[in-house]
Structure formats: structure tokens, C-alpha cells
Amino acid sequence: MAKKIAYKDLKVIEKTFKEVDTDKSKLALSLIDEAYFLGETLSKLKKKILKDGVVTEMCRGSYSIDRENPALKSYNASLKNYQALLKQITDLLPPEIEIPKDDGFDSFGDDA
């Protein structure tokens, strides 16, 4: 069964790979760097979508039309890439490495 990791788990995983100097760990560290960037990008896109909505108005001369928010399209594409990247990272982890289980405490109340 595949291990599931969260954005905050990347720090723990990064530390694990830094302790081992192999080609596999160098690849993993490179992937983790990209995952950080994508995670931050997703966060910014999500804020923009929440602010502007999933549908935006686009002016076309004397009239306007509703269209899908371009940030939503970017968010969806980035999310797929982010998930694939996390899978690649977890596939590089040795089987004996345990990823901390999220008990939900840190994210409790974020939706409020």
C-alpha cells in the first residue's frame, strides 16, 4: 500500500534523505524542492480562487461573458503534478521509514 504524505511531512522526509548520500537521495531532494514550490504555488492559486470565485467575468468589447477562472485551470493542473511528485517521493523512501500520522490537530479549525 502506498504511503500518503502531507506538505508538512516534506520536512521530515527531506531530513531523512539528507542523512543518506546516494543518487536516490539526491533525486529525492530535487523532487522535494519542486514539491515545496508547487505547494506554495497551489496555496497562492487557492487564495486567488477563493477571492475571485471559480467563474470570472471577461470583457469582450461592448459585452462580457462568464468563464472559468484561469487560476482554477492552473490549480487543477498543478494539483495533479503535485500529487504525482509526492508519489515519486514516497516511492523513493526506504520501506522502514515511517511517515508521521496526521491526527488532524494542526489543521483543526482552518476551515472556519
HUQUI-V211544 format. One record per residue. N is the residue number from 1. RES is the residue in one letter. D_LAST is the distance of its C-alpha to the last C-alpha in Angstrom with 1 decimal. Layout:
# HUQUI-V211544
n/res/d_last
N/RES/D_LAST
N/RES/D_LAST
This chain:
# HUQUI-V211544
n/res/d_last
1/M/33.0
2/A/31.0
3/K/28.8
4/K/25.2
5/I/23.7
6/A/20.4
7/Y/20.4
8/K/20.3
9/D/23.3
10/L/25.4
11/K/26.3
12/V/27.8
13/I/29.6
14/E/30.8
15/K/32.3
16/T/34.0
17/F/35.6
18/K/36.7
19/E/38.7
20/V/40.7
21/D/42.9
22/T/43.7
23/D/43.5
24/K/40.7
25/S/38.6
26/K/39.4
27/L/38.2
28/A/35.0
29/L/34.3
30/S/34.8
31/L/32.4
32/I/29.8
33/D/30.3
34/E/29.7
35/A/26.6
36/Y/25.1
37/F/26.0
38/L/24.5
39/G/21.3
40/E/21.0
41/T/22.2
42/L/19.7
43/S/16.8
44/K/18.5
45/L/19.2
46/K/15.7
47/K/14.7
48/K/17.8
49/I/17.1
50/L/13.7
51/K/15.5
52/D/18.7
53/G/17.9
54/V/19.9
55/V/23.0
56/T/24.6
57/E/27.7
58/M/30.8
59/C/33.8
60/R/37.1
61/G/39.8
62/S/40.1
63/Y/37.3
64/S/33.8
65/I/32.3
66/D/28.8
67/R/28.2
68/E/25.8
69/N/23.9
70/P/26.0
71/A/23.0
72/L/21.9
73/K/25.4
74/S/25.3
75/Y/22.0
76/N/23.4
77/A/26.7
78/S/25.2
79/L/23.0
80/K/26.2
81/N/28.0
82/Y/25.4
83/Q/25.5
84/A/29.3
85/L/29.4
86/L/27.4
87/K/29.8
88/Q/32.7
89/I/31.5
90/T/31.1
91/D/34.5
92/L/36.1
93/L/34.8
94/P/37.6
95/P/37.1
96/E/37.1
97/I/34.0
98/E/31.0
99/I/27.5
100/P/25.1
101/K/23.0
102/D/19.2
103/D/18.2
104/G/14.5
105/F/14.1
106/D/13.4
107/S/10.6
108/F/9.0
109/G/5.4
110/D/5.5
111/D/3.8
112/A/0.0
